[in-house]
Amino acid sequence: MNIVGMHCGGCATGIQMVTEQIDGVGSVFVDLDAKKGTWVIDTTKVTPQAIIDEIAKLGYSATVA
């Protein structure tokens, strides 16, 4: 996903920590420099939109790349 609004390592870490707690998320990698994140998910438990919604609650916006 493309992530807009990250400006420091804390931003990336916060997104990673919150989204990895979502049921159905197996692993998360958020790259501050690239402004992108990668999630390995179980699509029977979570959708990309659910992850986008959690990122939005943190004050960032995300779109599927």
N, C-alpha and C positions, 0 to 999 in steps of 0.2 A: 504494500500500500504506500501511496505517497502521503506524507504527513506535513501539514503546514502549521507553522507557529513555534516549532522547536528552536531554541536559541542557545542551549547549553546542555552539558552532559546530564544535569539533573532532570531536564525535560525528558530526554530519551529514557533515562532510568525510571522515571515515574510512569511513563507509558508502558514500559516493559513490565514493571512490577504489578501494575493494576491489571493489565490484560492477561498476564500469565495465570492469574487467579480465576479466570473465567472457566467454568466447567466446559470441557471439550477442547481447550487449548493445550496442545502438547508442548510446543516450544515457541519462543519469541526471540527475535533479533531486531533491535531498533538501531539504525545507523544515523547518527546526528548529521554527519557530513553529507550523506546522500539524501537526507530528509525522507528516508524510507523505512519501512518496517516489514518484516517477514514473519508470518505466523503459520505454524503447522497445526491444523485443526481437524477435529472429528466433525464432519458436516452433519452428522445425525444429532449432534448436541449443540452446535453453535454455528451461526452464519457470519459471513464477513460483515454484514450490516450491524450485528450485535457488537462486534469489535469496534466498528466505526462509532457507534453510539457511546461506548465507554470512553473512547478517545475524546469525543466531543464534550463529555462531562468534565474532562480535565482541562478544557479550554483550547483544544487544538482541533483542526479539521483533518479528515483523512478521506482518501478515495482509493478505490481498487485500481491498482496499476495494471 
